Amino acid sequence: MDGDGDVDPGRDDLPLRANTSHILVRHYVLDLDIHFQTKIITGTVVLFLEPCPVAGDGNGAGEGAPTPPQPSQTDDSWEDESHREFTLVLDCCDLTVSKVEELDVTSVSDMQGLLREVKGEGSGVEPQPDSQSAVLIQRLISLPSTQWKKQHHLYFQCSHAPASEGGGPLIFHTDRWSLQVRKRGVRTLQEFPRALRVCYETKPEGGSVRWTKDQDNRSCVYTAGSPINNRALFPCQEPPVAMSTWQAQVRAPKECVVLLSGENQAQPTYLHHTGLSSWDYYVTMPMPASTFTLAVGRWRQATAQLSTAQLTLPVQGTRAGASHTHAGSLDLNPFTNMDHPVISSPQSTLVYSGLKDEKHSESDCSGLGDDNFTCCHADYPCPFTDPSAWSQEVVPHRMFAPPSLLQKAQVQILPLLSGCLAAAHATLGVHPFPRLDVLIVPAGFSSLGMASPHIIFLSQSVLCGERDGVGGERDLSLCGSRLCHELSHSWFGLAIGARDWTEEWISEGFATYLEDIIWARAQQLSSEETEEQSKLKALLRWRRLSDELQNSEEQLQILRPNMESTGQVSESGSSLVKHALNPEKTFMQVHYLKVRRKTTADSRTSVTVAYQILEVSVSHLFRFGFVWYLISPSCSDGYGLRVFFLFQGYFLLRFLASKVGQECFLHFFRLFVKKYHGQLILSQDFLQMLLETFPDMERQGLNLEAIYADWLDRPGIPKWLCEGSAIWTQTRLVEEVKAEVAKWIGLSPSVGKGRKRKKAGLKVNFKEVMPEQLVLLLELLLEEAELSVTSLRTIKRTYDLQKQDAEVRHRWCELVVKHKYAQAYGDVEHFLIHDQVTLTHTLPLSHNTDSCAKACCWECVSICM
């Protein structure tokens, strides 16, 4: 891949260029200004570096990197000098870097205390002036977690230190995927500066952030879960192994709210000299830089309407009465409550006081929160060592949305949060993060949701329509299940992450498996109801997965594409994320939901229909230069292949649970979380511990090699899944759907021999069905070659489809397109504008509208049909 050129169309792998085997960023201090008029972010990022022990005296620019940097057009000597001077390589894309400088941390008065400690611990030999900075930074990085307040204070002070005057300037070079930094004359890693400040600005087209309008047509910006992660937001080390902490100060217009992945609930400080507000956040738990998340907009906070008596009562499971200090203050404890604890609305449909499970919350937690508990991760203020965290069912949480959606968020999402948090705690144990913000992001978000440390983004599509009374848990099924899915990522995906990004099933497969369990517990369903719903959802996922496998390349169907090489990197630490830039993976469903692709003939037949719809909607869409795809809201995702990993990984976990029993399997989950929280893992870490915990599995012939062969290392559908899927079609809920489908078929004109039409005027009573049943009903009707206009009109009226959730309305749009039901083309247009979640790319307004419409038309048809 050409370092300065575009991505090679023949290559779909994302390069991770950072030389993390040589040197690691241990802490970032970001100082950012948001400029909505120019759509750029300006500022600085300060990096505190630590050499890797295994790097020795290594020098060079990251030998072994798969794509060596190309010569700079402005500095022909860059490559000529690479063999003589050590080079720090950072992942970077679409950033304009103006300066890189070494910081003189010895000038920070508060750092002198660390220097005195070094002198007191040594043999009486004072560090030389040219090595004092390195000694101080190493001491700062090595401070124990009990001194995290002091550590963050010193990080902040050092980030404002002046540039070092001695030793010569730092030189740098950028190419397509990296920022490379050297210091003239420095040939070894040990001599390289330990604290650097990078001055830079983002570009409007940068892929890490999205500049857009919210639902009230007001400017906002947020990190959208880009395939290139955060390298277009700030220069960083993106490989998961580069675990770091961070603190950030963000300035934005005073009317804006800044949300960020931080442990503290930030409060704005008004800056009179600029008219801006400043927000300060920090984290003490080391995490990959790719998990850093930012959202700036005119969001409003949804609050529960409470009586005076309720305001005096803390939420069960929260630690009430803790004081709150200004964001970023050294007095702020990451495990204390917020100033205003969030209390469930009296209209809440969920009651979580009885969620404590006798088999799990009591027995599994015994002994885990005592003083003898020892974590296996790097040192940080871990909630698993805090005895009170084991009983904290609900962490402090807030809900944000644009004003036009605030009431819906307040009525539909806010009442669910406490119950879902408590159910997640009952299932998995200690909450890894001390607080949570939830934000309804602008239309066009790349999935139904995205979890980051301390913050969850939800699409507006999780909200149900304007139904009278918002009729309870059933109407909130999509919202609740998606919320539980994102909450599951706090444990699997964030607190426990994949060491190799190609093993994304560790995140998505686990979250999909756990969302059903947590949502059922949140609803207080009986074991029978839980089992019925589980099988219905398994059937829906099986249908979409099997369809996807018939219509996707085999190389995209493998959960562990690197196989035996999983987790391996080059000598420098650089690597490639396989298929990360593949444009097809955005629509892969083998982890998320699948839309049906029928025959080419069917698609061609429907092209005319799509053109008719587009005559109504495309002029509106192309005013903004968008090409949209009609795809299920929960199937697309900015990380593409995650859709495959979600479903295939989900079924692997169902398979393993069937071998040991679900209760034992969930008990094992809690043991696994206890051992591996705060760490990165590979598939074998989970599977090996499972086999060791349940030795009978291996005695039955199920070993690591067999699981790899059947589930992880080859395409296609495993034998167990083919054989076991039949039982999911024989449940009570599915039989009810089949009966309703038969009624609708009976109302349609005869197609073929033997089919009779119901007599005119004959009244048919249709049974009320839950949202997941309605999705299956519409999918089965899609398999019918013909449905009458009368039937379609009656279907829409009977189920009040325009007010159902987005999953149901997506299937309805497919029926509309397939059967050329012109009276409902407005429903398709509404779905495209308000619920369509995959914005594939932006086209210049000068592009020919007809060709744009043709592209949009074909994709709508070929994907949805």
Salt bridges, closest charged atoms under 4 A:
ASP12 OD2 - HIS579 ND1 3.07
ASP31 OD1 - ARG251 NH2 2.31
ASP33 OD1 - ARG251 NE 2.79
GLU50 OE1 - ARG26 NE 2.70
GLU81 OE1 - ARG184 NH1 3.69
GLU101 OE1 - LYS99 NZ 3.82
GLU101 OE2 - ARG197 NE 2.73
GLU102 OE1 - LYS183 NZ 2.86
ASP110 OD2 - HIS153 NE2 2.89
GLU117 OE1 - ARG139 NH1 3.83
GLU117 OE2 - LYS150 NZ 3.52
GLU121 OE1 - ARG139 NH2 2.32
GLU126 OE2 - LYS119 NZ 3.60
ASP175 OD2 - ARG17 NH2 3.49
ASP214 OD2 - ARG218 NE 3.49
GLU238 OE1 - ARG231 NE 3.10
GLU255 OE2 - ARG298 NH2 3.18
ASP339 OD2 - HIS340 NE2 3.36
ASP357 OD2 - ARG521 NH2 3.58
GLU362 OE2 - LYS356 NZ 3.99
ASP364 OD2 - HIS360 ND1 3.04
ASP364 OD1 - HIS667 ND1 2.63
ASP364 OD2 - ARG670 NE 3.23
ASP437 OD1 - ARG398 NE 2.80
ASP437 OD2 - ARG435 NH1 2.87
GLU466 OE2 - LYS408 NZ 3.70
ASP475 OD1 - ARG467 NH1 2.54
GLU486 OE2 - ARG482 NE 2.88
GLU504 OE2 - ARG642 NE 2.65
GLU508 OE1 - HIS485 NE2 3.24
GLU508 OE2 - HIS489 NE2 3.39
GLU508 OE2 - ARG642 NE 2.70
GLU515 OE1 - HIS485 ND1 2.70
GLU515 OE2 - ARG541 NH2 3.36
ASP516 OD1 - LYS537 NZ 3.66
ASP516 OD2 - ARG541 NH1 2.60
GLU531 OE2 - LYS535 NZ 3.67
GLU532 OE1 - ARG732 NH2 2.62
GLU548 OE1 - LYS594 NZ 3.87
GLU571 OE2 - HIS22 NE2 2.98
ASP637 OD1 - ARG642 NH1 3.33
GLU663 OE1 - HIS360 NE2 2.73
ASP696 OD1 - ARG699 NH2 2.17
ASP710 OD1 - ARG714 NH2 3.26
ASP713 OD2 - ARG560 NH2 2.67
GLU723 OE2 - LYS719 NZ 3.93
GLU735 OE2 - LYS738 NZ 3.67
GLU736 OE2 - ARG732 NH1 2.75
GLU740 OE2 - LYS743 NZ 2.96
GLU779 OE1 - ARG543 NE 2.96
GLU779 OE2 - ARG544 NH2 2.89
GLU779 OE2 - ARG596 NH1 3.52
GLU779 OE2 - ARG811 NE 3.17
GLU783 OE2 - ARG543 NH2 2.93
GLU784 OE1 - ARG755 NH1 3.13
GLU807 OE1 - ARG811 NH1 2.65
GLU814 OE2 - ARG596 NH2 2.43
GLU814 OE2 - HIS810 ND1 3.44
ASP827 OD2 - LYS796 NZ 2.91
ASP835 OD2 - ARG809 NH1 2.37
